[in-house]
Each structure stands twice: as C-alpha cells, then as structure tokens.
Amino acid sequence: MKGLRKFLDTIKPNFAPGGKLQKLHAAFDAVETLFFVPNKTTRSGAHIRDAMDMKRTMITVVLAMVPALLFGMWNVGRFHFMSTGEWVDKTFWDVFLFGFLRVLPIIIVSYVTGLTIEIIFAQIRRHEVPEGFFVTGMLIPLIMPVDVPLWMVAVATAFAVVIGVEVFGGAGMNILNPALTARAFLFFAYPSKMSGATIWIAGLGKGEGVVDGFSGETIMGYAASNRLSEMPYSVKDMFFGTIPGSIGETSTLAILIGAFILILTGIGSWKIMASMFGGGLLMGLILNLFAVNDYMALPAYQHLLIGGFAFGAVFMATDPVSAAQTERGKWIYGLLAGLLAILIRVLNPAYPEGVMLAILLMNVFAPLIDHFVVEGNIKRRMKRLQNAKA
C-alpha cells in the first residue's frame, strides 16, 4: 500500500485545480478515497473521529450482499443446466462459472454507467463523488432477472442516478431508493423483460436447448394462477434459494447472513427489518382467514421466503436516506411496508410481487411518518412540562 500511496501522491498535482487533468479531479478523488481514508478532519464542533468513513460503511453493505451474490451466480448456472438437461453432468465449478460469466457483465454495466454519471455531476458541482453508488451499483444487478439485456441495465441505472438522485440535489437528498427506482423504470417501461416465466432462467427465453416440460415459472406465478398444487418447490427450496427469481433475491439464508452482518456492525436498522417481516407475516395471516384462491391460502410464513421480500426488508427498506429516521418511525415504516408488500402481491392480479411498490410508496411517506412522530414527542413533553408546573 505504501507504493500505491507514493504513486497517488506523485500524480495528484495533475488533478488539482490548475493541473492539466483538473477536469478529472472528481474521478481521482473517488479512487484515492476508495483505498485511503482522507486526511481531512473537522476542526470545530463535536464529531467522532475514526477510520470508518462513509466509503467503508458502504463497502460493508456490499460485503453483506456477497453471500446473496455468490449464491445467485451458482443458482443461475444451476437452473440453466437444469433447463438444458445437463445438470447431472456438471461440477459445482462448472455451474458457478456459468453463472459468474452471466452475472458479471450486469455488474460491470451497472457500476460503469452509474459511476460515470456520478463523476460527471460531482465534477460539475465541484463536489466529491458520493459514496452511495457503491451500494446501489451492486443492488441493481441483484434485483434484475439474469436475462435482462445489458443496454436496459445501463438505461435503468442512468435513470435511477439522474432522475432518482441528482435531480433532488445528489446523494443524501433523494426521496426514493435508487435501486428500486431502476427496477420500477424497467418494469413499467419494458414489462415483458421484467415479468413472465422465461426471464428468470439464463437462455430460457431464447430456447437454448431447453428440455421438454421444463418451466422457469416462479412460485408467485404458480400462486397467482391458482396452480400451487403443480409447484415443484418445497419450503426447504424457498429457504435455501433453489428457486427461480432475480439474481440475488432467491436465497433467504444468504440474505439473513447479510442481515446479521448489517445488524452486527450497526449499519442496518434491525427495527425496520423486524417490523417489515412482522408486517408481512401479519398480512399473510389476515389473508389466510379470507382465502378464496391459492395466493390468499399460501401459508403466511412462506410469503417471507419467496420473491424479493427478504431482500427488500434487509437491503432496500433499510436505506438510511429514503427510510424513516426516528426510532418509533422505523417501526411504523417497516410494519406498513410489510403489510403493503403482501397486500399488493396477493390482491393485484397484474403484478404478483409487491415489495418494490410497497417500499417505494413508504419512501414517499417516510418524512410524513417522522413528522408525526416528532410532533407527538413534542406534545408529550409539553404535557409533562405543564404537569410539572402545576
């Protein structure tokens, strides 16, 4: 690292104001602070000074997503070879390598597109490159189907960064989760590429040697069409993630490992996670009481294991910018997100998954929730003050 530090110090004057590469100052700063903690410290006020800057925080979130990412790569390969009838002849590494090569380009396109736009805006505004896209750049691929065209990933990422973040003033000012903004853009702009029974399996939509009778339909697809009795997946499959779905959303186990990391490091709010799981379970139980079809009759706890529910609760709803900020508000925000996610999922015949819409809706209402929580606290304190004076 000393050699890298010396090299960066040597070329740094070229990127400083007045240097021949000053227009790339934001890009240089992003690279430098990725490897080294900035040597700038606050000189006034009360601040905690340590080595854990925002970039390290964001990188910790990315590390928490690694279990879901690695499993997703393996699962992509597994279902592809199952669809072609070659599953029994492949080793673990054959399967993983196939998934790795299918997922890696999506990650590269997401990061290259997003960071390029972030650097351009940072240079124009003469700001440092914000750290938030380190997380967003990984979230976007994980919530995409594996067969999504790369140009769509680029367009959706650009939309999320420009319309979802920069128009509000940049990172930290956005009201919507950027990754979910990208997914919502693709879902409404190109619905055939974000729903159906063929987009979740690599090559299935193109008919790459698919064996007769193989289906890439998700559990929610079976439930929405009242064909749960035909579904070939067990609760064990749902928990471990050997089911069709978006790249990083299938394995509840891998997602819970990520949740443990976020809670242990204090980065993710356990209150939002717990309340969203609780809200989803509660709505599932309510729908079970009035079940008139397969989706309403689906055991409540299984709703937490399928689709993007667990991933949304752990990595999306807990976004510190777009989520509720007050402690009581976090409980309300998470509970309502869980209730709405299952309600939309079951009762909306056009869209058998409601996590994305539920979280985006609660992003909009998060400031209002915090407002009422704060107002309630003020009223209680004023009442205690009046009682004390009396």
N, C-alpha and C positions, 0 to 999 in steps of 0.2 A: 504493500500500500504506500510505502514511502516513495517508491519510484513513480507511482501514479500521481501522488501529491506534488512531487517535484515537476512532473511533466505539465500538470494543470497550471501550476504557478508560472511556468515558463511561457505558456501560450495565453494566459489570462489577460495581459495588457492588450492583446489584439481585439478582445471582445469588450473592453472597457470603453466608455464614451470617448470619442476621438480616435479610437483604434480603427484599423482597416476593416475589421469584421464586427463593428459595433451593432450592426443590424441583426446579428445572431447572438446578442448578449443573453436574451431570454433562454435560448437553447443551451448555451454554455452553462448558464446558472442552473438549469434543470439537471444537467449531467453532473455538475460538481456537487450539488447538494444531495444527489442520489447516493453518492459514495462517501461524502464527508459532511459532518454536522457543521452548519455555518458558524463562523467565528464572531458573528454579531450577537450581542447580548443587550438586553434592556438596561437603561441607565437610571430609570426612575420608576416609582410605583412598586407595588408588591407583586412579584412574579416568582414562580418556581423555575429554577434553572437546572436543567439536567440534559442528558444526551438524547432524550426521547422527543424529537421534534415531530412535526406533522407527517413528514415523509415516512418516518419509522412507524408511526401509528398506522398509516395507510398500508404500508408493506406488511404489517402484522395481519391486517384484514385479508390481504391477498394470500398470505400463508395459511390462514384459516380456511380459505377456499380450495387449497391444494388437494385435500382428500377427495372432495367432490369432483374436482377436475380430473384427477388421475383415474378415479373410478369411472367417470364419464367416458374417458378415452377408451378404457377397456370395454365398457358396455357398448360403445359404438361399434367396435370390432366384433364383439360377440354377436350382436343382432345382425350385422351384415353377413357374417359367415353362416349364421342360422338360416338367413333368408336364401342363401345360395346352396345350402345343403353341405357346406364344407366344414361345419363346426367341429365335428369329431376328429378331423384330420389336422387341426391346428393346435399349436402350443400356446401357452399363455403369452409369450413374447410376440408370436405372430399376430395374435388378436390385438394386443396392446399397441403394437407398431402400426397396424392399420388404422386404429382409432386415433393415434397420435398424429399421423400424417393427414387425417381428415380434419382434425380439430385445430391443429397448429396454424394453418392459413387463416382461419377465422379470427384467432387471437391476434395474429400479426396485423391483419387489416384493421381490426378494432383499435389497436394501440397506435399504429402509424397514422390513421385518419384522425383520431381524437387528439393525439399529442401535437400533430402538425397544426391543427386549428387552435389548440390551446397556446402554443408557442407564438403563433401569429398575433392572437389577441393580446397576449402578455407583452409582446414587443410594441404593439401599437399603443397600449396603455402605460408602457414603461413600468410594468409590474413584474414580479417573479412569477414563474409558471406555477399555477396552483397544484396542490398535491392530490386533489380528489380524483383525478382521472386514473391514477394508479389502480384504484379500486374499480371505477366504472369500466375501464378498459378490459378488466377480467370478467366483470359481471355480465357485460353484454354477450360475449360468446357463450357463457354458461346457461343463459336463458334462451338460447337460439336452438332450433332444430338443426341437426347435423347437415342436412341437405340444403340449407338456405344459401342462395347464390352470394358470392363474396361481394359483388357490387351492391347488393341490398344491405349487407352489413356496413359497408362504407357509407352509403346514403343515410341509413338509420343512425349511425354514430355521429355523422355530421349534423343531422337534425337534432339529436339529443344535446350535443355540445353547444350549437349555435342558438337554437330555439329554446331548449330546455334549461340552459345555464347562462350563456353570455348575454342574452337579451335582458336578463334580470340583473346584470351587473357583474357577473362572473361567479366563480365557485364561492359557496357560502351564502349566496343571495338567492339561489334557486328555490322555488317552492315545490317542485316535483322531483322525484327520484330520476336522475338522468338515464340510468339503465332501463328502467321501466318505461320511460318516455320513448326510448329507441324501440322497445318491443311493441308499445302501443302504436307507434308510427307504422311499423311493418304490418301489424295485424290489420289495421284499418286501410292501409294503402295497398297491401298485397295479401289479402286474406287467404288465398289459395296456397301461399308459401308458408303460412303460419298455422294452418289447421288442416285436419283431414287424417287419413290413415296411412299415408305413404311418406310423409315428410320426416318422420322420426327415425327411419332406418336408412343408412347410407346406401344409395343406389337403388332403393326400392321403387322410387318414382320413375326411374329410368329403365326399370325392368332388367337390371344387370344379372341375368341368370337366376331369377327368382324361382324357387321350387313351388310346385303346385300346392295350393292350400295355405301358404304362409300369409299371415296378416300382421301388419305393423300397427294395428289399432291400439290406442291406449285404453287403460281401464275406464277412464271417463267417457271414452267413445262408446264402450260397451254399455256403461250405465245409462248414458243419455238416450241410447236407442233400445233400452229395456231388454238387453241381451246378456245380463250378468251371468246367467247360467252357462253361457258359452265361453266365458272368460277363462283363459288358461293359466292365470296367475294366482298365487296364494298370498296370504298375509306375509309370509316369510320373503317372498319375492318383492313385495311392496317395501318392506323394511330395509332389505339389503340393496334393493335398487335394480334387480334384474328384470326390468320392465321398460317398455318404450317410453320415451319422453324427451324433453330438452336435454342438452348435453350434461349439465351439472345438477339437474333437479331430481333425478330418479332415486338416488340413494339417501334415505333418511338417516342411516347410520353415519355415512360420511359427513352429512350436514350437521349432525349432532356433535361430531368431533370438532367441527369448525365452531359450533356454538360454545363448546367447552373452552376453546382457546380464547374466543372473544370475551367470555364472561370472566375467565381466569385473569386476563390482562386488564380487565376493566374497560375495554373498548366498546363492547356491545352491551346494550341495556337488557338485562335479564328480565326486567319488568315488562318490557314490550314483548319479548319472546314468550314469556309465560302467559301473559294476558291474551295474546293472539291465539296461542294454542288452546287456551281455555275458552275463548270466544268461539273458535271453530268447533270445538267439542260440544259446547252448549247448543249451537245452532244445529249441529248434526243430530243431537238427541231430540230437539224440538221437531225437526223434520221427520224423524223416525216415528213420532207419535201420530203423524198425519199422513203416513206413507201411502201413496196411491200408485207409485211406479218404482222401478228398480233404483233410480237415483235417490229418491227420498228414503228408500228402505236400506240403502247402503249403511252398514254399521258406522256409527259416528266416528269412532277412533280411526277407521280406515280413511276417512277424509283427510286426516292429518298426515297420512303416509303416501298419498298419491298426488299427482300433478305437481304444481310448484308451491304447495302450501308451506312445507317445512323450509324450503329455500327462501321463500318470501318472508317468513317470520324471522328467520335468523339473519339474513343478509340484506333484505330490502326494507322491511318495516323499521329496522333499527338505524337507518341512515341518520346520522346526527344533525344533518342540515334540514331535511324535509320532515322529520318526525317531531312529535311533541317534545318540549324541553322541560316542562315542570314534572316533578316526580309523580304527582297524582294524575297529571295529564297523560303520562306514559301508560298508566294502567287503562285509562279510558280509551286512548288512541288504539292500543293493541287489542283491547276487547272488541271495539267496534270494527276494526279491520278483520278480525277473525270471524265475527258474526256475518259481516257483509260478504266475505270471500266465499263462504259456504252457501249463503243465500243466493248470490249471483250464479254460482256454479250449478246449483241444482234447479233453480227456477227460470233460468234464462235458456230457452231452447236453442238459441242461435250461438251460444258461447258456453260450452260445458266446462269452463275454467274461469274462476272469478277472482283469483288472487291479485293479478295485475290491476284490474279495475278497482278492487277494494282498497288497495294500498294507495293508488294514485288519488282516489277520492278522499281518503283520510289525510293524505299530504296536504290537500287543499284546506281541510278543516282543522289541521293541527294548530295553526295560530289562534283560531277561534276557541279551541279547547283550552289552550294555555291562557287565553284572555279570561275566560270564565273561572278557571282555577285561581288565577291571581286575584281577580275581583272577589272571589269567595274568601280567600285568605285575608284580604284587606277588611272585609266586612266582619269576619270573626275577630280580628284583632281590635277593630274599633269597638266592637261589642264588649270585649274583655276590658278594654280601657274605660268604657263608660261604667261598667260594673265596679271596676276598681275605684273610680272616683266617687261612685255612690256609697 
